[in-house]
Amino acid sequence: MGPGDGRRRGSDSDAPLSQPPRPCEAYRAEWELCRSAGHFLHHYYVHGERPACEQWRRDLASCREWEERRSAEAQEVTRVSFAQRSLCESERARVQAARKHALVWAPRQSPPADWHLPLPQEKDE
């Protein structure tokens, strides 16, 4: 059980979440960061394309709808479950995308044997 699997950690029931996977403030902060000039420049430099912020906006809207519909229980259940499903699926996709990228550098178990020796350019001087 993790973020976006449809249940809260520690919950043994198959009932849907009573709260979104993240607080709505987190989605708003991510959306604002995505739209910032610094993020735009960094993303364009690294990936060569504009950042796609639309998913963060949709997730924020789904989160707000989820919270509104939960507080007003007289609303129809189908719209709530759609917001829950779309938000949970978005979180699940985000977690999967983060997991598919392997580490660029292999972590060292110990330093190189000659770490204390001077570097080659220092030997010339």
C-alpha positions in Angstrom: 0.0 0.0 0.0 1.4 3.3 -1.0 0.4 6.7 -2.3 -2.0 6.3 -5.1 -3.0 2.7 -4.6 -6.6 3.7 -3.6 -6.3 3.1 0.2 -4.8 4.9 3.1 -1.7 3.3 4.7 -2.8 1.0 7.5 -6.3 0.5 6.1 -7.4 -3.1 5.8 -10.7 -2.4 4.0 -11.2 -2.1 0.3 -13.1 1.1 0.8 -12.0 4.1 -1.2 -10.0 6.8 0.5 -11.7 9.4 2.6 -9.0 11.9 1.7 -7.0 12.5 -1.5 -3.6 10.8 -1.8 -1.9 14.2 -1.1 -3.2 17.4 0.4 -4.6 19.7 -2.2 -2.0 22.3 -1.2 0.7 19.9 -2.5 -1.0 19.8 -6.0 -1.3 23.6 -6.0 2.3 24.1 -5.0 3.5 21.6 -7.7 1.3 23.4 -10.3 2.7 26.8 -9.4 6.2 25.5 -9.4 5.7 23.9 -12.9 4.4 27.3 -14.2 7.3 29.3 -12.7 10.0 30.9 -14.9 12.8 29.1 -13.3 11.3 25.7 -13.8 10.4 26.5 -17.4 14.0 27.5 -18.2 15.4 24.4 -16.4 13.0 22.0 -18.0 13.5 23.6 -21.5 17.3 23.4 -21.0 17.3 19.8 -19.9 14.5 18.3 -22.1 14.3 20.7 -25.0 10.6 21.3 -24.6 8.1 23.2 -22.5 7.1 21.5 -19.2 3.6 20.0 -19.3 1.8 21.5 -16.3 -1.7 20.5 -17.4 -1.7 17.3 -15.4 -1.0 19.2 -12.2 -3.9 21.5 -12.9 -6.2 18.6 -13.5 -5.0 16.9 -10.3 -5.6 20.1 -8.3 -9.1 20.4 -9.7 -9.8 16.7 -9.0 -8.5 17.1 -5.4 -10.7 20.1 -4.8 -13.7 18.4 -6.2 -13.0 15.3 -4.1 -12.8 17.4 -0.9 -15.9 19.4 -1.8 -18.0 16.3 -2.6 -16.8 14.6 0.5 -17.9 17.5 2.7 -21.3 17.7 0.9 -22.4 14.1 1.1 -25.7 14.8 -0.6 -23.8 15.0 -4.0 -23.9 12.0 -6.4 -21.3 9.3 -5.8 -20.3 8.8 -9.4 -18.6 12.2 -9.7 -16.7 11.6 -6.5 -15.5 8.2 -7.5 -14.4 9.6 -10.9 -12.4 12.3 -9.1 -10.9 9.7 -6.8 -10.1 7.4 -9.6 -8.5 10.0 -11.8 -6.4 11.4 -8.9 -5.3 8.0 -7.7 -4.4 6.9 -11.3 -2.4 10.1 -11.8 -0.5 9.5 -8.5 0.1 5.9 -9.5 1.4 6.9 -12.9 3.7 9.5 -11.3 5.2 6.9 -9.0 5.7 4.5 -11.8 7.4 7.1 -13.9 9.8 7.9 -11.1 10.6 4.2 -10.6 11.4 3.5 -14.3 14.5 5.7 -14.3 17.6 3.9 -13.1 20.3 5.7 -11.2 22.9 7.4 -13.5 25.8 6.7 -11.2 26.4 3.4 -9.3 26.8 4.2 -5.6 30.3 3.4 -4.3 30.7 0.9 -1.5 34.1 2.3 -0.5 36.5 5.0 -1.8 39.2 4.2 -4.4 42.3 2.7 -3.0 44.5 5.6 -4.2 42.2 8.4 -3.0 44.8 10.0 -0.8 47.5 10.3 -3.6 47.9 13.6 -5.5 46.0 14.1 -8.7 48.0 13.6 -12.0 48.1 17.4 -12.8 49.6 18.1 -9.3 52.5 15.6 -10.0 53.7 17.7 -13.0 54.2 20.9 -10.9 
